[in-house]
């Protein structure tokens, strides 16, 4: 009987404790806690931007999220807790608010799940919840709903709330991935093609050109075709973005538009010590590179020209017995041969490999000259920091702020993409 009474008494006490409400000592209205996402981004979050600027501390990152509080007491201790979502871990920001009645603003620390950011290939939504504590007392809770974009989607520009234009095409540098594990194998394949015996960077103009012709020939031999996919499902009225293929995608699918091909070539070039430059016009991008270590001379390359001919197709149209291509198919590629090369071919003195290399070299020459007039006309604009329409993206310089977006599922990719 005594045990029953004791148990009922404990149960009553616990129930009573559960109903006790802790009296708040701080009025939430006095603190006026706010949590905001930069309104210029129209509640859109770009994982590619988070990855690109992961190691960079600057205005672009610091201004994305802002929290504001008014100190209710001198030396109040503020703690902001951001709940975990599919894209971030629980994140805590703690600061001391020195003076009562003063309004303070901070950029909260967000601990991103970088592995999750890498893998985002479709858009989705997160509700990012911020809880404010003052002196360990919970004050208020704010929620921000964000539309996150696929990692392939790169922010290009936005129109600010005040109507100002902001260019973000420098984020293209994040898609250049000189660390991709596939590149070592590619360099081995290029060496086996026999156009170059060593990769030693931009030591001289002649050596740089030889290496560039070898990389170019590899891309044509791979059958890299032009295919433009830029459209996204982003419905933001403020931001303009574009789908960009990763190095993996270009290698595996053999398709690229102007910027895709630029970042693909740039990744390989960076690996071997040739410094790439991506020139960005209002509606196009083309490649440039320094010819030697002095960086006094720049050569250009229109990468979309790789789509003018499909070298692997020549295998299906070549007659081993006659040593000739189908007449119809020869007519298609003959415009990429000199008259001397045509005559040599018709005399039966060119192997299929000779034909491919001749076509590749002649297309390389065209690609080198293709943008020269445009470059000379707009040369001053590319280096004019007062305008944003024309951009000269020197990847080596941008690496100080912008990290490459890593490959996804590297081991599985290497097995399945043979």
Protein Blocks (a to p, Z undefined) as FASTA:
>chain_A
ZZmmmmmmmmmmmmmmmmpccddfbdfklnopacdddfkloopacfklmmmmmmpccfkl
mmmpccddddfbghiacdddddddfkbccdddddddfbghiacdddddddddfklmmmmm
bdcdddddddddeehiafbdcddddddddfklccfbdcdfkopacdfklmmmmmpcfkbm
klmmmmmmmmmnopacbdebjfbfklmmmmmmmmmmmmmmnopacdddfbdcbfbfkbcc
dddddfklmmmnopacfklmmmmmmmmmmmnopacdddddfkbccddddfbfnomaccdd
dfklmmmpcfklmmmmccfklopacfklmmmmmmmccfklmmmmmnopacfklmmmmmmm
mmmmmmmmmmmmmmmmmmmmmmmmkbckbccddfklmmmmmccdddehkllmmmmmZZ
